[in-house]
């Protein structure tokens, strides 16, 4: 089963790049990144609700939350 997941992951990683290049051909790259980020944000919350793991948010320790926030900042900074 993991081979199926790995193949799917590789496919979607590749198609992400192709679609992003098509999407920014006539659009400012910052605006395109903002739009893509909003879509990812909505998708991740929908998946959290579908899987029923939303209650786990209250179980996140302060240290873990700090690292997640720093990771998000680093991700945003990597787009500069």
Secondary structure, DSSP 8 states (H G I E B T S, - for coil): -HHHHHHHHHHHHHHHHHHHHHHTTTS-HHHHHHHHHHHHHHHHHHHHHHHT-GGGGGG--HHHHHHHHHHHHHHHHHT-
